[in-house]
């Protein structure tokens, strides 16, 4: 695992999964590169709880089956801050590559089930799914921590 910390925005963590074609130089905040499925769940383990306002994952569509761990998002939740308290925190997953097709064509843009499953396993509700010509972005916001404790 390669770790590259930039200083643009320390409230953001960007996790590049199998990033051989992704440049980290323009990305804000903490940038972590993951090259295996086993590394994904623990890639933020060296950061204390409540370190980030947003966590963004970026993966190419043909790497989902090989490198994406649907259980990983649940491990990232403790790393999200509750500040400012009036807002939730964001977790997003951007899948690069073709957004058409099916899983039968070597995952060249079709089998997003592991992505959907990961939000469910983390107890998150998918709030938006933005489809573009060359990518698809999945976004969820966590609830305010204070509301969760009062309602829980």
ABEGO torsion letter per residue (X at the ends): XBBBBBAABAABBBBBBGAAABBAAABBEBBBBBABAAAAAAAAAABBBGABABBBBBBBAAAAAAABBAAAAAAAAAABBAOBAABBBBBBBBBBEBABEBAAAGGAGABAAAAAAAAAAAGBBBABBBBBAABBBBBBBBBBAAAAAAAX
